[in-house]
Amino acid sequence: MSLTTNVQGWLGDVGGRERSALIARTHIAAETDTDVDRICATISHDVYFGVPVRTRDGNRIPAGTVLTGYDQVRGYYEGRAGAYVVLDSAQLKSVATDWYLFNETAATLRGTGVVNGVDATGQQWVVNSAVIFPTAPDGIRGEICVTRYPMEDIVAGTVTVPPPPAADRPWLPAAEMANGALLDRFSLALRDGEKAQVAEALADDHTAAVRLDDSAGAPQVLTATDRSGATDVLGQLFEGVADLTMMVRIATAWYVFAEYLVRLEGGGVRRMALTHPVDGGRLSGTFGYGREER
C-alpha cells in the first residue's frame, strides 16, 4: 500500500495542505468498497463532479457526467457500485495542496455488473486515470477524472495503443516533451489573449467542464462540446488576465496538468487546477476547478 493512500489522522493537525490530503485520502479509501453510505460520508454537500466518458474519439460529457448536486453524486455512486469496485490504486503521481489533491493512478477494478455495455462481472482490469479532488472542510468537493483509454475496450481487451512518436534519439521522453511544448504554447496564448492561437491548440471535438468560484464563493460551471465552445469557455476562465504562471505542471504521454495562477487586472488572483487530455498532438479536453481570491 502506498503512503499516499493511507488515512493518517495526524495529518489533520499539521496544516491546510495536510488536512486537504487527509480529506481526499479518506474518500479514496472509502471507494475500495461498494458501501454508498460510507463513500458519500466523505463528500461535501457543495459538490462539483466532472467524470467525462472516454471514447475512442475523445472525451464526452453526456447527461450524468457533470454533477452539481449532492443527490446526483449519490446516484452516481449507487450506479457505479453495480458496475465495478476499486480494489487498489497504484499511485503514479500525487500533488497535495490546501484546496485540492491531484493523483494519477493505475487502479485495479473488479466488475460487479455491466460497464459501458460490456458485462464485466467477476473480471479484473487496470485503468489509468488522472483525478483532481477539490476539497472542503466537510469532504471532497469533487472528483474530476479523465482516463487514458475507453473502459469498455479495457474490459474487452480491445485497446488500440497509438505508436510512439518517431524520434532520432529514442532514449528521450519524446511524447512528454512534445506535450509539454504544447502546454507552453497554449499557456502563453492564454496569457497574451491570443484567441486564434488558443483555438489552434485544441482538437476539433474538444470538450470542457470546469467549475469556477468567484471571490464570494458563488460557483459557475462552464461546459463545451467542441473547439469553438471550448475557446469561449477558456476565454471566460482567463478573462481579465494581467499575467499568469503555473504553480504545478505535469506533462505525460497522454495528458498535461497545470495549476494556473492568474493575476487579474482588477486586483486579486484566480487559481485553476486543470487537466487537459492530449490526442493527436492537440488538447482534447479541459476539466477542472478554480477559485478567485481577493
Steps between C-alpha positions, in 0.01 A plus 500: 500500500626848413550758772313743273180297552530434874246677723727647768291708738792701636524682166193700598695674777794611284365763260267580211681296238512197726131530596411515130702185432335319793151592375572368150680186621206418728274510196740289292506236775119494513483431127656156550154382605151511349355650821337814356428646846868472595613657174251786514595578860835618360340745253418866560145620441638776275599278208631509148582168329633487144532142380513507117461175309816403314417371151724408208432846357564708813333602825123537502281671761151352459227549760603362838872576468505863625340494844425803717259356760570268792209271410638472145836395639339239724315363198829484310657284772193280527523434127875444512468244781298288259774516237836472678691550824852633548730236651826695508667808350863501396604862559699643209487873575358691796486873577342632820401863554277674754203491261538192279679170460614381156571131440595295197437134570489157343201363688400134515123459465270200537182483301169472685276540195482668160764763410416719200298222342751220575427238766801523729370290790788328676766643271800700619672772300725803544403852396743792475334821622590856600273645769459840668334490843404856607454497877280674756483479882217243482647271233614496142322763296544305181659227300613615157631199313639427155605152386755402239302237308128415463384281787309261275813438292702426813239250623468334157875501432464705182710805594686653206824663614633778274860455385765706677615814317790452261824626654862498393596474869276220633624538857327837533145530641380628162124493568534675835726766347260559211201533733698729730577724203129495408416614854757780467347629176150474642577676830686785329204549265266512801724758669520718191129472412578345161166333433601351163811341650299361791260342250791359299609297803156336533362192326190556285287301749658651813267465799513704819341498845642738762358649818622848592410660835506880523658680796173472695489123443217504245559218248467504122531181295618548142469223240574455131483217247706634210800722422297817454313461827817400685681808369220713644514314834877551523448866417267530799730305732796722414307824458672802651844339515787743565752219526507131582735225606480132592545392860476130406579354160493136386550384140443133414454299183121533515407811702637821646400641838558852625407712797478843342543809715347803327564859606186696416499850354248620757698361792500162666588162357327200346624145561402216265593131511438365149566166332528500121498158329707496179410318179674535165721786613214720622318552827180296485348617827510746790367375834553653840418746773597859579445778750559872528669664796489871583 
